[in-house]
Amino acid sequence: MEYQTDDGSCYYAPSAGDVSDWVLRAASSGAVVIFSKSTCCMCLAVKSLLSNMGVNPTVYEVDQDPRGKDLERALSRMLGGGAAVPLVFIGGKLIGAMDSVVAAHIGGTLVPLLREAGALWL
């Protein structure tokens, strides 16, 4: 189905399966991929944490994408419900939301994951 945005451009609204497939492909497109909202404080915190560690993640701001609502639903399903962002993938593997990233950092498993994915060299 085709939809029109506020600026008059059109886009195709993919099915739920298409969006989930796209998310998985996008999640594998970089060593670290974050699905975020530009106005979300938790998203900013996880991006800052990784950036301060020297990681340069690929970031998809779902609130700036015409498929944003579809993306949020797909991301929420991947987490088993609840808030869809931030959602972090490292090496194409779903790490989870902010709490999972912080827990991995505190537990000492985040740096090895980042090294294995090629996001850190030190």
C-alpha positions as protocol buffer text, in pm:
chain_id: "A"
residue {
  index: 1
  type: MET
  ca { x: 0 y: 0 z: 0 }
}
residue {
  index: 2
  type: GLU
  ca { x: 128 y: 347 z: -86 }
}
residue {
  index: 3
  type: TYR
  ca { x: 107 y: 636 z: 159 }
}
residue {
  index: 4
  type: GLN
  ca { x: 170 y: 1006 z: 125 }
}
residue {
  index: 5
  type: THR
  ca { x: 380 y: 1197 z: 377 }
}
residue {
  index: 6
  type: ASP
  ca { x: 321 y: 1553 z: 497 }
}
residue {
  index: 7
  type: ASP
  ca { x: 571 y: 1688 z: 244 }
}
residue {
  index: 8
  type: GLY
  ca { x: 379 y: 1525 z: -43 }
}
residue {
  index: 9
  type: SER
  ca { x: 624 y: 1245 z: -115 }
}
residue {
  index: 10
  type: CYS
  ca { x: 500 y: 889 z: -133 }
}
residue {
  index: 11
  type: TYR
  ca { x: 632 y: 570 z: 15 }
}
residue {
  index: 12
  type: TYR
  ca { x: 537 y: 206 z: 11 }
}
residue {
  index: 13
  type: ALA
  ca { x: 424 y: 64 z: 344 }
}
residue {
  index: 14
  type: PRO
  ca { x: 574 y: -285 z: 361 }
}
residue {
  index: 15
  type: SER
  ca { x: 413 y: -575 z: 538 }
}
residue {
  index: 16
  type: ALA
  ca { x: 518 y: -662 z: 893 }
}
residue {
  index: 17
  type: GLY
  ca { x: 739 y: -943 z: 758 }
}
residue {
  index: 18
  type: ASP
  ca { x: 908 y: -709 z: 510 }
}
residue {
  index: 19
  type: VAL
  ca { x: 986 y: -458 z: 787 }
}
residue {
  index: 20
  type: SER
  ca { x: 1125 y: -728 z: 1017 }
}
residue {
  index: 21
  type: ASP
  ca { x: 1340 y: -862 z: 734 }
}
residue {
  index: 22
  type: TRP
  ca { x: 1465 y: -510 z: 659 }
}
residue {
  index: 23
  type: VAL
  ca { x: 1550 y: -456 z: 1028 }
}
residue {
  index: 24
  type: LEU
  ca { x: 1752 y: -778 z: 1037 }
}
residue {
  index: 25
  type: ARG
  ca { x: 1939 y: -683 z: 720 }
}
residue {
  index: 26
  type: ALA
  ca { x: 2005 y: -332 z: 853 }
}
residue {
  index: 27
  type: ALA
  ca { x: 2116 y: -478 z: 1189 }
}
residue {
  index: 28
  type: SER
  ca { x: 2382 y: -678 z: 1006 }
}
residue {
  index: 29
  type: SER
  ca { x: 2502 y: -382 z: 798 }
}
residue {
  index: 30
  type: GLY
  ca { x: 2758 y: -261 z: 1052 }
}
residue {
  index: 31
  type: ALA
  ca { x: 2961 y: -376 z: 1350 }
}
residue {
  index: 32
  type: VAL
  ca { x: 2726 y: -186 z: 1584 }
}
residue {
  index: 33
  type: VAL
  ca { x: 2378 y: -80 z: 1479 }
}
residue {
  index: 34
  type: ILE
  ca { x: 2142 y: 122 z: 1695 }
}
residue {
  index: 35
  type: PHE
  ca { x: 1775 y: 182 z: 1628 }
}
residue {
  index: 36
  type: SER
  ca { x: 1694 y: 508 z: 1800 }
}
residue {
  index: 37
  type: LYS
  ca { x: 1463 y: 807 z: 1825 }
}
residue {
  index: 38
  type: SER
  ca { x: 1622 y: 1148 z: 1798 }
}
residue {
  index: 39
  type: THR
  ca { x: 1424 y: 1277 z: 2099 }
}
residue {
  index: 40
  type: CYS
  ca { x: 1479 y: 978 z: 2332 }
}
residue {
  index: 41
  type: CYS
  ca { x: 1708 y: 1036 z: 2632 }
}
residue {
  index: 42
  type: MET
  ca { x: 1786 y: 663 z: 2669 }
}
residue {
  index: 43
  type: CYS
  ca { x: 1881 y: 651 z: 2301 }
}
residue {
  index: 44
  type: LEU
  ca { x: 2114 y: 946 z: 2352 }
}
residue {
  index: 45
  type: ALA
  ca { x: 2267 y: 775 z: 2656 }
}
residue {
  index: 46
  type: VAL
  ca { x: 2343 y: 449 z: 2473 }
}
residue {
  index: 47
  type: LYS
  ca { x: 2483 y: 636 z: 2172 }
}
residue {
  index: 48
  type: SER
  ca { x: 2701 y: 845 z: 2408 }
}
residue {
  index: 49
  type: LEU
  ca { x: 2824 y: 538 z: 2598 }
}
residue {
  index: 50
  type: LEU
  ca { x: 2933 y: 362 z: 2281 }
}
residue {
  index: 51
  type: SER
  ca { x: 3076 y: 677 z: 2125 }
}
residue {
  index: 52
  type: ASN
  ca { x: 3280 y: 750 z: 2439 }
}
residue {
  index: 53
  type: MET
  ca { x: 3420 y: 397 z: 2415 }
}
residue {
  index: 54
  type: GLY
  ca { x: 3543 y: 476 z: 2063 }
}
residue {
  index: 55
  type: VAL
  ca { x: 3266 y: 295 z: 1876 }
}
residue {
  index: 56
  type: ASN
  ca { x: 3120 y: 452 z: 1562 }
}
residue {
  index: 57
  type: PRO
  ca { x: 2776 y: 288 z: 1537 }
}
residue {
  index: 58
  type: THR
  ca { x: 2537 y: 297 z: 1246 }
}
residue {
  index: 59
  type: VAL
  ca { x: 2228 y: 473 z: 1379 }
}
residue {
  index: 60
  type: TYR
  ca { x: 1878 y: 450 z: 1236 }
}
residue {
  index: 61
  type: GLU
  ca { x: 1651 y: 722 z: 1375 }
}
residue {
  index: 62
  type: VAL
  ca { x: 1309 y: 560 z: 1341 }
}
residue {
  index: 63
  type: ASP
  ca { x: 1124 y: 886 z: 1413 }
}
residue {
  index: 64
  type: GLN
  ca { x: 1281 y: 1036 z: 1100 }
}
residue {
  index: 65
  type: ASP
  ca { x: 1182 y: 746 z: 874 }
}
residue {
  index: 66
  type: PRO
  ca { x: 845 y: 742 z: 695 }
}
residue {
  index: 67
  type: ARG
  ca { x: 811 y: 376 z: 803 }
}
residue {
  index: 68
  type: GLY
  ca { x: 878 y: 475 z: 1164 }
}
residue {
  index: 69
  type: LYS
  ca { x: 565 y: 326 z: 1320 }
}
residue {
  index: 70
  type: ASP
  ca { x: 613 y: 0 z: 1129 }
}
residue {
  index: 71
  type: LEU
  ca { x: 977 y: -10 z: 1239 }
}
residue {
  index: 72
  type: GLU
  ca { x: 880 y: 51 z: 1601 }
}
residue {
  index: 73
  type: ARG
  ca { x: 631 y: -235 z: 1593 }
}
residue {
  index: 74
  type: ALA
  ca { x: 890 y: -471 z: 1442 }
}
residue {
  index: 75
  type: LEU
  ca { x: 1153 y: -367 z: 1697 }
}
residue {
  index: 76
  type: SER
  ca { x: 908 y: -404 z: 1985 }
}
residue {
  index: 77
  type: ARG
  ca { x: 822 y: -757 z: 1868 }
}
residue {
  index: 78
  type: MET
  ca { x: 1193 y: -843 z: 1869 }
}
residue {
  index: 79
  type: LEU
  ca { x: 1212 y: -739 z: 2233 }
}
residue {
  index: 80
  type: GLY
  ca { x: 896 y: -928 z: 2324 }
}
residue {
  index: 81
  type: GLY
  ca { x: 694 y: -609 z: 2368 }
}
residue {
  index: 82
  type: GLY
  ca { x: 755 y: -282 z: 2541 }
}
residue {
  index: 83
  type: ALA
  ca { x: 956 y: 17 z: 2428 }
}
residue {
  index: 84
  type: ALA
  ca { x: 1116 y: -36 z: 2088 }
}
residue {
  index: 85
  type: VAL
  ca { x: 1415 y: 194 z: 2123 }
}
residue {
  index: 86
  type: PRO
  ca { x: 1699 y: 209 z: 2181 }
}
residue {
  index: 87
  type: LEU
  ca { x: 1769 y: -131 z: 2035 }
}
residue {
  index: 88
  type: VAL
  ca { x: 2133 y: -232 z: 1989 }
}
residue {
  index: 89
  type: PHE
  ca { x: 2282 y: -498 z: 1763 }
}
residue {
  index: 90
  type: ILE
  ca { x: 2649 y: -590 z: 1781 }
}
residue {
  index: 91
  type: GLY
  ca { x: 2794 y: -806 z: 1506 }
}
residue {
  index: 92
  type: GLY
  ca { x: 2441 y: -860 z: 1376 }
}
residue {
  index: 93
  type: LYS
  ca { x: 2331 y: -1008 z: 1710 }
}
residue {
  index: 94
  type: LEU
  ca { x: 2052 y: -852 z: 1912 }
}
residue {
  index: 95
  type: ILE
  ca { x: 2198 y: -723 z: 2239 }
}
residue {
  index: 96
  type: GLY
  ca { x: 1882 y: -549 z: 2351 }
}
residue {
  index: 97
  type: ALA
  ca { x: 1779 y: -218 z: 2497 }
}
residue {
  index: 98
  type: MET
  ca { x: 1969 y: 23 z: 2721 }
}
residue {
  index: 99
  type: ASP
  ca { x: 1949 y: -204 z: 3027 }
}
residue {
  index: 100
  type: SER
  ca { x: 2109 y: -493 z: 2839 }
}
residue {
  index: 101
  type: VAL
  ca { x: 2391 y: -275 z: 2706 }
}
residue {
  index: 102
  type: VAL
  ca { x: 2464 y: -128 z: 3050 }
}
residue {
  index: 103
  type: ALA
  ca { x: 2449 y: -473 z: 3212 }
}
residue {
  index: 104
  type: ALA
  ca { x: 2698 y: -605 z: 2953 }
}
residue {
  index: 105
  type: HIS
  ca { x: 2924 y: -305 z: 3017 }
}
residue {
  index: 106
  type: ILE
  ca { x: 2914 y: -347 z: 3395 }
}
residue {
  index: 107
  type: GLY
  ca { x: 2955 y: -724 z: 3364 }
}
residue {
  index: 108
  type: GLY
  ca { x: 3262 y: -688 z: 3145 }
}
residue {
  index: 109
  type: THR
  ca { x: 3115 y: -858 z: 2839 }
}
residue {
  index: 110
  type: LEU
  ca { x: 3050 y: -549 z: 2624 }
}
residue {
  index: 111
  type: VAL
  ca { x: 3411 y: -478 z: 2525 }
}
residue {
  index: 112
  type: PRO
  ca { x: 3476 y: -838 z: 2413 }
}
residue {
  index: 113
  type: LEU
  ca { x: 3155 y: -828 z: 2205 }
}
residue {
  index: 114
  type: LEU
  ca { x: 3264 y: -502 z: 2045 }
}
residue {
  index: 115
  type: ARG
  ca { x: 3612 y: -638 z: 1973 }
}
residue {
  index: 116
  type: GLU
  ca { x: 3473 y: -957 z: 1822 }
}
residue {
  index: 117
  type: ALA
  ca { x: 3245 y: -752 z: 1595 }
}
residue {
  index: 118
  type: GLY
  ca { x: 3537 y: -533 z: 1484 }
}
residue {
  index: 119
  type: ALA
  ca { x: 3400 y: -219 z: 1648 }
}
residue {
  index: 120
  type: LEU
  ca { x: 3698 y: -181 z: 1885 }
}
residue {
  index: 121
  type: TRP
  ca { x: 4063 y: -251 z: 1818 }
}
residue {
  index: 122
  type: LEU
  ca { x: 4215 y: -186 z: 2162 }
}
